[in-house]
Amino acid sequence: MEETNIPASEINLDKNKRLFHRYLAFFAVAFLVIGSFWLGYARGKQAERLADKSVPLTQSIVENKNPTDSQIVDFSLFWKVWDLLKEKYVNNKTLDAQKMLYGAIDGMLKSTDDPYTTFFDPKATTSFSQDLEGSFDGIGAELGIKDSILTIIAPLEDSPAAKSGLRAGDKIIKIDGKSSADVTIDGAVDLIRGKKGTTVVLTVLHSDDQETKDITVTRDTITVKSVKLEFKDNNIAHLKITKFGDTTDKEFDTAMNQIIANGSRGIILDLRNDPGGYLDKAVDVASRMIPKGKAVVLEEDNTGKRETLNTLGGDKLSGIPTVVLINEGSASASEILAGALRDNRAVQLIGKKSFGKGSVQELINLPQDTSVKITVAKWLTPNGDYIMEKGINPDIEVELTLDDYDNNRDPQLDKAMEVMQEIIK
């Protein structure tokens, strides 16, 4: 899961039991709004059950399941607006019913005010899968919403985004001259991505600037290895994880074996600009660095029930001194790993405060090559620290300025090396 269940609706059975069943069957095909209510409640299972039938819904009334709720939703309003749009819209012949359906679903999910609960049409579903597989055309930057503003969580290393001067924490004000104020994350991805060789102009505000600037980025094919390893002075391993994707666990195992074979005296685990990814991959990596049976992360669902995800075994690195680098671009799964190492091994964190994404999403495949990503839980570090919006503070704060960036200096890594030298001497 890169991934609060939605309460199920209750149907007024007293009026007409037959109408109730016909109404349910129609939902998944004609309009997935109510299907999504059940989807969130039962993780997608009922959506598949309802996908084969369709009957009219114009007179159905949905009553909230919770008996203490007094709100009643009359879906005839939706169909009224649908019909008015088809009848009166000046360009009604150009209306695309499929796009109208997708837009309605997207608007429903947007009403949660959770930027991570989103609907993917077929194109976006393909793009999302490509992201985690590690190959796609674009600029190579992970996007998020921070303080209600579209923000670059992390530019991928050596990507067009990084080479153009985009940095973690940059606020994207416009995309090709269009305001990003009301654009969703996935809408922004759709606008920014494009074929290799084409350009996109981003109007951004750097965190330490007072005025915006236009940055033109030429798109390219982005192929990203998620784990990189090099050896520094005194045989210290600099182990960088750029994301938690499909192959991260295998790539990490390869790097781990190299570290052991080289007899490395210390590890600098670099999670800077790592926007996260699959939760299970973070647990896999933590299992290589923390003894078996230790808590990696606590998940809390919408009832307040907590589940502890523990290390699974395979630890070969917990005996090697380790420090961790984090920054504003460290989010989600990378924050989980950093928090687990801090809470279980008292590993020092160096750099800047992390992004602060403390929620878990579940990706659910839907009919017609679409999918939905729903926030199903919040997560806490093993010590019970909920980091949503506030992030994880480093033990040693080190700034990396624009001047450092432009002149290829890395004071954060330098500090990590200094700390590691003190540990191993």
N, C-alpha and C positions, 0 to 999 in steps of 0.2 A: 504493500500500500504506500504510494506517494500521496495519504488519503485522509450531526448530531441528528441522530436519525430523525426523519420528518414524521410527525405524528400521523397515524392513519386516520382517514375520515370515516365517519359513521353514517350509514345510509338510513333514511327514515323508512324502516321496514313496514310500519303500520299501514301505509297508504296502498302499497301494491308490491307484493313480493316478486311478481313476474317482472314488473318494470325495473325493480332493483337489479335483477340478474341481467336484463337486457342492457341496462345503463352501464353496468360494470364491464360487460364484454366490449362495448363500443369504445371505451376509453382509450385503450392502448393504440388503436389505429387512428381514430378520428382526432384525438387530442390527448397528448401524453401528460397533461397536467395532473389529472387525478391518478393516472398510472404512476406518476412520479411520487405522489403521496405514499402509495403502497410500496413503491420501490424503495424509498428511504426507510420505511418501516420494516420491510422484509428483505432488504438488500437485493432487489431486482427480480426475485423469483416470481412474483405475481404478474409482473409486466409481461413475462414470457407466456404465462398462462392465458392472458387476456388478448394476445396479439392476433388471433385468428378470426374474430367476429367484429361486426359493426352494426349498430342500430342507432336511431336518433337519440339525442340527448337534450333537446331544446327546452324541455320542461323539468329537468331533474334538479333537485335541490340537495346540496351536500351539507350535512350538519356535523360540526366538530365532534370528534369522538369523546373528548373529555367532557363529562357531564357538567362540569363547573363553567365551561365556556358557553357564552350566550350568543356568539357570533354565528350567523348562518350565511353560507355562501350560495348565492343563486347564480348558477352558471348560464342561465338564459341571457344574462347581461353580456357575457362573452360572445355568444352567438349573435346577439343583436348588433354589437359593434362589428363583428365579422361581416354580417350581411350589409350593414351600412357602408362599410369600406368598399365592398364589391359593387354596391349600387351607386354611390355618390362620388367616389374618388375620381379626380379629373383624368387620371391615367389608369383607369381600372382595367383596361385591357392588358396592361403590362404586369398586373399583380401575379405573383407566383405563390400559389397556395402552400407549397412546400416550405418556401422561405418564411411565409407568415406563421406556419406551425412552429418552425425552428425559433423564430423570433419570440413567439409566445412562451415557449418553454424556457428560452434564455431569460426572458423578463421575469418569469416565475422564480427561477433560481437566483436572479439578481436581487430579488426582494428579500433574500436572507441577509443581505449586507455582508456576506462572506465572499471575498474575492476568490476563494479556492473551491467554492461549490459552483461548478460550471457544466454546461452542456457542450458536447462536441458533435458538430455535423460530420458527414463522412470525410470531408477534406481535413477538418481539424483533428479528427480521430487518427487519420493517417499521420499527420504531422506530429502529434503527441507521441505516437509509437516510435516514429523515427528519432525523436529527441532522445528517448531512453535507449534506443539501439545504437545511437552514436553517429549517425550520418544524415545530413540534411543540407539543403541550400538556405542560406540566410546570413546573418551578421555574426552569430555566435555570442549571444548574450541572453542570460536568464532574466526574465522580467517578473515584477511583483507589484503589489500595492502597498505603499508605506505612507501613513498619514493621509490616506485618501488620494494619493498622487501616484501615477504610474512611475515606477522606479526601476533602475537597473540593479538587480540583486548582484549579479556577477557577470563581467565579460569573460568569456572563456579564453584561456591562455593561447596566445598566437592567433587569435581569431581576428577577422576584420574589425569587429567592435573594439577589441583591445588595441589594435594597431592604429585605429583612428583617434584614439585618446579618450574613449568612453571608459568610465570607472564605476566601481561599485558605489552605490548611493546616489548616482546622478538622477535627477528628476527629469523625466521626458515631458516637456510641455506641449510640443507639437510633433506630428509625424507627417512629413511632406506638406507642411503648412496647415494641417488639420489639427484642431485642438484635441488633446488626449483626455480632457476632463471627464467625459462620460464614456470613455472606451474601456471595455473589460480587458483583462489580461489576454484572453484568447483573441479578442478583437484586435488588440495591439499586435500580437504575434502575426496575425493574418495580414495586417498592413505592412509590417516590417519585413516579413519574409518575401522572397521572390527568387527568380532565376539567377543563377551565377552570372556575374558580369554587370547586372543592373545595380542601380544606386537607390538609396533612400536617404532623405535629409531629416535628421532628428534635431529638434530645438531643445537643448538641454540646459539645466542649471546645475553646475558642479556645487558640491556641498560647501566649498569655501569661496564661492564667487557671489557677486551681487547682481550680475546681469547674465541673461541667457546667451547662448551662442549656438549657431547652426553648425552641425557636424555632418558631413556627407560620408556615408559608408558604402563601399562597394561590396555587394553580396558575393559570397563564394560558397563552395561545398565545404561544409563543416564536418570533419571526421575527428572524433575526440577519443583518445584513450583516457580511461578514467583514473589510471594509476601511473605515476611516474616516479622513478627512483634514481638518485645520484648520490655519490659518496663524497663527503666533505673532509676537511682536515681531521686528523686523528680518527679516521675511519668512522665518522659520524654519518649515519644514513639520513638523507633528506628525502622523506617519503611524502609525496603529494597526491592527494585524492581530489579530482576535479568534479566528480559527481558520483552518485550511487545508482548505476545503471545495470543493465542485464548481465554484463560480464565483470563487474567490479570485484566480486568475490574471487573469481579465478585469477584476475590480474593481480589482486592483492596477495594471493597465495604465492604467485611467481616471485613477486618482490620480496615477500617474507622469506622465502627460501634463499634468495640471494643475500639478504641481510644476515641470515644465520651462517651461510657458507663463508661470507666475508669476515665473520667474527666481529661485527660492528659493536662498538662500545656504547653507542647511544643512538636514539631515533628522534629526529625532529619531524613530527607528523604535521603536515601543512594542509590545513582545511580552509585556507583563505579562498574566497570566491567560489566555494563549493556550494551550489544552491540546493543540494539534497538529491532526492530521488526515492528509490524504493526503501521502505523501512526495513524489510527483511535483509537487505544487503548491508545496512548499517549494523544490524544484529550479528550478521556473519563476520564482519570485520572486527567488531567489538569482541567476538568470541576468540579471535586470534591474539588479542592484546590484554584480555582480562580473564582470570581463572574461571573455570566452568561453574555454573550455578549462581553467578552474581547477576544482580539486576542491571539491565541495560537501560530500560525505559519503563515508565508506568503509563498505561493507557486508561483514560477515564471516559466512559460513555455518557450518554445524555441522562442516565438514571443516577449517575454518581458512582457506579460500580467501577472498581479499578482492577486491571489485570496487569501483572508484572511479566515482562518479557525478559528472560534470563539468557545469559551466554550459553552456547550450545556445546562447547568443547572445541578442541583444536588449538588451544592457546600455546603459542611458542614464543611470544614476545613480551609477556608480562614481566619477565626477569631483566629486561633491558631497559635502562633509564630512558625516559621519554618526556619530551615537552611538546606542547601543541600550539600551533599558530592559528589564530582566528581573526576575522575582520568583519566589516559590515556586510560582506557578501557570503558569509558562512550562514547557511539557513537549513532548517528542517533536519534531514538525516545527519548532516555534518554537525549540527548543534547537539543532536542526540548522542553522537559518538564522543564529542568533546565533553559533554556533561557526564557521560558514563565513566570516562577516564578520570575526570576530576573527582567524582564522588567515590569511585572504587579504588583508585590508586593514588589519589592526591597529586595527580599530574598537574604541573603548572601550565596555565594558559597565557599566551603572550600575543599582543597585538591590539586590536580594537574590539569594542563590543559587537557581538554578532547581531544578525538581522532580527531575530525574534519571531520565528514561526513555530508555534507550539500546538499545531493541529495536525491530525492525521486524516488523509483522504482515501476513500475507496473508489477505484475505477470500475465501473459496471458497464459491460457491453450491452447494447440495445439493438433492436431490429434495425434494418435498413442501413447497416454499417455505421451507426451512430453510437455514442457512448455518453455517460454522465459521470462526473467526478464529484462526490459528495463528502463533505467533512463529517466523519462519523465519530470522532473522538478528539479529545485534547490529550496531549502527552506532557509528562513531567519527568524531570531527571530522577535518578534513583533516590536522591535525598528529598524528593517532593517539591522541587523548584519548578514552577510554571513560568515559562519564559516568553509567552506570547506577548508581542509588542515590546517587551522590555529587553529581550535578548540575554546573552550570557556575558558578564563582565570579565575581562581578562585579569589575571593576577598581576601582570605587569603590562601596563598600557604603553604602547609605542606607536607614534604617528608615522604614517607614510605619506609625505606631502606630494603635491603635484610636481614640485621641483625634483624630489627624489625619483618619482616615476619617470619624468622626462630624461633624467640623467642616469637611468639604470642603476639606481642605488636601492638597497633593500634593508633599511635599518631594523625592520622587524625580524628578518631572518638573521641579521647580524647579532641582535640581542639574544635570539634563541641559541645561536652558536655559543655566545658568551656564557649563558646560563648552563648549557650542557657541558662546557669545558669545566666549569666549577663543580658540577655534579660528579664527573668521572675522574677528576684528578686525585 
